[in-house]
Structures are given as C-alpha cells and as structure tokens.
Amino acid sequence: MPKKKKVSYPQIIKELTRLVESACREPANSSGYGAWSYHIVPVVKYAKLLAKKLKADMEVVEIAGLLHDYASILNKDWYPDHHFRSAQLAEELLKKYHLPPQKIKAIKHCILSHRASKRMAGKTLESAIIASADSIAHFDNVDSLLYLAYVQHKMGIDQGKKWVLAKLERSWQKLIPEGKKLVEKKYQSIKEALA
C-alpha cells in the first residue's frame, strides 16, 4: 500500500479557506456570508499579525483562526458550545492532513479557549493570540455586532446597546497588551458613540 503524501501547509490553508468560506455561503449559516468577511477574515488577519510580532507558531494561529467558529457556521444551534464542537471538527479535519498530534492539540487548545464569555484560560501564546484576534475582529467590525443585536436577535434599542457594550467589554478584557494597543482608540470611540 503506497504511503499517503503529506499535504503542504499552504495547501492546507487553501483547502480550509475554501471549506470555511463555502460553509459561510450556505443557507444553513444563520449569520450569512458576513460571518466570513466580517469575522473569520479579520480574525485570521490579526492572528497572523500578532503571531509575526510575537514570534508565535504561524501555522497554529492561522488554522485555528480559520476554524475557531466553524461549528456555529455549520449549525446555529451549536453556538452555545461552538468552541467545543469546532475543536472536535478541527481535529477530524486536521487528522486527514497528517498534521503532527502536538500541532493538532495546539490548534484545538486555541479554539477551545477563544471565547471571552466562557472564561477558559488559554495556556499558550498561540491561544492568547487567537482569543485576542477574535476580540479585535469585534472592534474592527462593530457594525456586525449591531446587526446581530438589532436584526438577528431582534433586540430593542436599549437592550441591543447594552448587549453590544457588554460584548465589547468582554472582548477588551481578553486582549493581550499588543492587541489592546491595536484597538484602544477604536474601543474608546465606540464606547463614547454608544454611551
């Protein structure tokens, strides 16, 4: 039986990008294509930027950034536990690429610990980077949070404003210092605008 050829890192990224973006286009994705353009793409962008700056494992953060919300894209009912389900799905996907087990474990850890509302402490630089990149995407695209509050969750004006501000406060709290430097002015401006 011929030995399976290992897939290159750029090819893995290309295939995962196609997979996640395609899932974002599906009608089952209740967040619509905006989940891709307003969240996943910025998370990957900021994860790579922080990884380069802090000399972290670029492969781990890029793959974790692509897959961190994958389960909630596939099924809106999975949102409350999407960090667990996304980590499980990531493991299944990444085994097919014959990634080393320690690399898969590192990616899963990033996905499991990315949520501010669940307070699972990250234990690695890469997990701190993914949590921060996830937060930075919220500050970078506050319009998508407003859309979630007012359109998708059908909140009233005061309730929606309170929800967005609470989400941004949780996001601010989980940022690493380098992430806070990137969005501090935006954070202050958004708080003033919504006050």
Buried (B, 14 or more C-beta within 10 A) or exposed (E): EEEEEEBEBEEBBEBBBEBBBEBBEEEEBEBBEBBBBBBBBBBBBBBBBBBEEBEBBBBBBBBBBBBBBBBBBBEBEBBEBBBBBBBBBBBEBBEEBEBEEEBBBBBBBBBBBBBBEBEBEBEBBBBBBBBBBBBBBBBBBBEBBBBBBBEEEEBEEEEBBBBBBEBBEBBBEBBBEBBBEBBEEBBEEBEEEBE
